[in-house]
Amino acid sequence: MVAGYSFRPRLWALALAAAACAAGVALGNWQARRAEEKRALGAQVQRIMVHGEFMPERTLLLDNKVRSRRAGYEVVTPLRLADGIHVLVNRGWIEAPARRDQLPEVATPSGRVRVEGVMLARLPQPLKLSGKSSGRVRQSLDLKEFAVESGLPLQAFVIEQHSALADGLLREWPRPDAGVEKHQGYALQWYALAALAVALAVVLSFRKN
């Protein structure tokens, strides 16, 4: 007890502080989990090197991919390996033409090529605005659905290409663990807000006698 003051908390203030503290802790924990997930992804990156022939007639363009504020596409092409095995390769980014009704001309190396990169369980899945995705230009691409659609025996992973080829595509990929520091910073902010809510509730509960 402080001289001239007594601890007389108001129930509504305690309830409000408890709710704010619980929300801050929950959001802080969520940001901390996101940081751990991205850190784990960075540790689990598997590099791969394969030889095969690209199938340019099966090339797909993933729309709404922005690089340096320029709109474009990510180019995905099946690669035919030995023994009839196929794998999808996210080859890189190409800028979109000025007119949306035009598609970029994608250069594809012919013959046997070597592709180096990292294995991904799937391609990024943005919010789908419509049901079935078909055609050469798509918002997203599901491996299993495309395997059925194309009839190709696809491997259950995608190669994000990092090796250079004469195709003019940009291959500047974000690191799997990118943003860990950002999530950690957000987590600390939420925990600090939770602590502040408790501290304010305690201070404001002291009232003059």
C-alpha positions in Angstrom: 0.0 0.0 0.0 1.2 3.5 -0.9 0.7 6.3 1.7 -2.7 7.9 1.1 -3.6 5.2 -1.5 -5.1 1.8 -1.4 -5.3 -1.0 -3.9 -8.9 -1.0 -5.1 -9.2 -2.5 -8.6 -12.2 -2.0 -10.7 -13.6 -5.2 -12.1 -14.1 -3.8 -15.6 -10.5 -2.6 -15.7 -9.2 -6.0 -14.6 -11.3 -7.7 -17.2 -10.1 -5.4 -19.9 -6.5 -5.8 -18.9 -6.9 -9.6 -18.7 -8.3 -9.7 -22.2 -5.6 -7.4 -23.6 -2.9 -9.5 -21.9 -4.3 -12.7 -23.2 -4.6 -11.3 -26.8 -1.0 -10.0 -26.6 0.4 -13.3 -25.4 -1.6 -15.3 -28.0 -0.5 -13.0 -30.9 3.1 -13.1 -29.6 3.1 -16.9 -29.5 1.7 -17.0 -33.0 4.5 -14.8 -34.3 7.1 -16.9 -32.4 5.7 -20.0 -34.0 5.9 -18.4 -37.5 9.6 -17.6 -36.8 10.2 -21.2 -35.7 8.5 -22.6 -38.8 10.5 -20.4 -41.2 13.7 -21.3 -39.3 12.9 -25.0 -39.7 12.2 -24.5 -43.4 15.6 -22.9 -43.8 17.3 -25.9 -42.1 15.4 -28.5 -44.2 16.3 -27.1 -47.6 17.4 -30.0 -49.8 19.5 -29.2 -52.9 19.2 -31.3 -56.0 20.8 -31.7 -59.4 19.1 -33.6 -62.3 19.6 -34.0 -66.1 16.8 -34.1 -68.5 14.9 -32.4 -71.4 12.4 -29.6 -71.0 9.0 -30.0 -72.4 8.3 -26.4 -73.7 4.8 -27.4 -75.0 3.8 -28.0 -71.4 5.1 -24.7 -70.0 2.8 -22.8 -67.7 2.9 -19.2 -66.5 2.0 -18.4 -62.9 0.4 -15.0 -62.9 0.8 -12.0 -60.6 4.4 -12.4 -59.7 6.0 -9.0 -59.0 9.8 -8.3 -59.0 11.1 -4.8 -58.3 7.5 -3.4 -58.8 7.3 -5.0 -62.2 4.5 -7.4 -63.0 5.3 -10.7 -64.5 5.1 -14.5 -64.4 6.9 -17.4 -63.0 7.7 -20.0 -65.7 7.0 -23.6 -64.8 8.0 -26.4 -67.2 8.1 -30.2 -66.9 11.5 -31.8 -67.2 11.7 -35.3 -68.7 14.2 -37.4 -66.8 15.4 -40.9 -67.5 13.0 -43.9 -67.5 10.0 -41.7 -68.3 10.1 -39.8 -65.0 9.1 -36.2 -65.0 9.5 -33.3 -62.5 8.1 -29.8 -62.5 10.8 -27.0 -62.6 10.0 -23.5 -61.5 12.6 -22.0 -63.9 12.4 -18.3 -63.0 10.6 -15.0 -63.6 9.8 -13.1 -66.8 8.3 -9.7 -67.2 4.8 -9.3 -68.5 4.3 -7.4 -71.8 2.6 -4.0 -71.6 -0.7 -5.4 -72.8 -2.4 -8.0 -70.7 -3.8 -9.9 -73.8 -0.2 -10.7 -74.8 2.0 -13.3 -73.3 5.8 -13.2 -73.0 7.9 -15.3 -75.3 9.8 -17.8 -73.1 13.0 -19.2 -74.5 13.5 -22.9 -73.5 16.9 -24.6 -74.0 16.6 -27.7 -76.2 18.3 -31.0 -75.7 19.6 -32.4 -72.5 20.3 -29.9 -69.8 21.5 -29.9 -66.2 19.2 -28.3 -63.6 20.4 -27.5 -60.1 18.2 -26.0 -57.4 16.2 -26.9 -54.2 13.3 -29.2 -53.7 10.0 -27.8 -52.7 7.0 -29.8 -51.5 4.7 -27.5 -53.6 4.4 -24.2 -55.4 3.1 -21.2 -53.4 -0.7 -21.3 -53.2 -2.2 -17.8 -53.3 -5.9 -17.2 -52.6 -7.9 -18.8 -55.3 -10.5 -16.5 -56.7 -12.1 -19.2 -58.9 -12.6 -22.9 -58.9 -10.7 -25.0 -61.4 -7.5 -23.7 -62.7 -6.7 -24.4 -66.4 -5.0 -23.0 -69.4 -1.5 -21.8 -69.9 -1.7 -18.9 -67.5 -2.8 -19.8 -63.9 -3.0 -18.2 -60.5 -1.8 -21.4 -58.8 -0.7 -24.9 -59.6 -1.5 -28.1 -57.6 0.9 -31.0 -58.3 -1.6 -33.8 -58.1 -4.2 -32.0 -60.2 -1.7 -31.2 -62.9 -0.4 -34.7 -62.9 -3.9 -36.0 -63.6 -4.6 -33.3 -66.2 -1.3 -33.7 -68.1 -1.1 -37.5 -67.7 2.6 -37.1 -66.8 4.1 -39.3 -64.0 5.3 -36.3 -62.0 7.5 -36.5 -58.9 5.9 -35.3 -55.7 8.0 -32.2 -55.5 9.0 -29.1 -57.5 12.5 -28.0 -58.3 13.2 -24.3 -57.7 15.9 -23.7 -60.3 19.0 -21.9 -59.2 21.5 -22.9 -61.9 22.0 -20.6 -64.9 20.7 -21.4 -68.4 20.4 -19.4 -71.6 16.8 -18.5 -71.2 16.8 -14.9 -70.0 14.8 -15.7 -66.8 15.4 -14.0 -63.5 16.1 -16.4 -60.7 16.1 -14.3 -57.5 14.3 -16.5 -55.0 13.5 -15.5 -51.4 15.2 -17.5 -48.8 12.9 -20.1 -47.0 13.8 -18.5 -43.7 13.4 -14.9 -44.8 11.4 -12.9 -42.3 12.5 -14.7 -39.1 13.8 -11.5 -37.6 10.5 -9.7 -38.5 8.4 -12.3 -36.8 10.6 -12.3 -33.7 10.3 -8.5 -33.5 6.5 -8.7 -33.8 6.4 -11.3 -31.1 8.4 -9.1 -28.7 6.0 -6.2 -29.4 3.0 -8.2 -28.6 4.5 -9.6 -25.4 5.5 -6.0 -24.4 1.9 -4.9 -25.0 0.6 -7.7 -22.8 3.0 -6.7 -20.0 2.0 -3.1 -20.4 -1.7 -4.0 -20.0 -1.0 -5.7 -16.7 1.2 -2.9 -15.5 -1.4 -0.2 -16.3 -4.1 -2.3 -14.6 -2.1 -2.5 -11.4 -1.1 1.2 -11.4 -4.7 2.4 -12.1 -6.0 0.2 -9.4 -4.4 2.4 -6.7 -6.9 5.0 -5.6 -6.8 7.8 -3.0 -8.4 6.8 0.3 
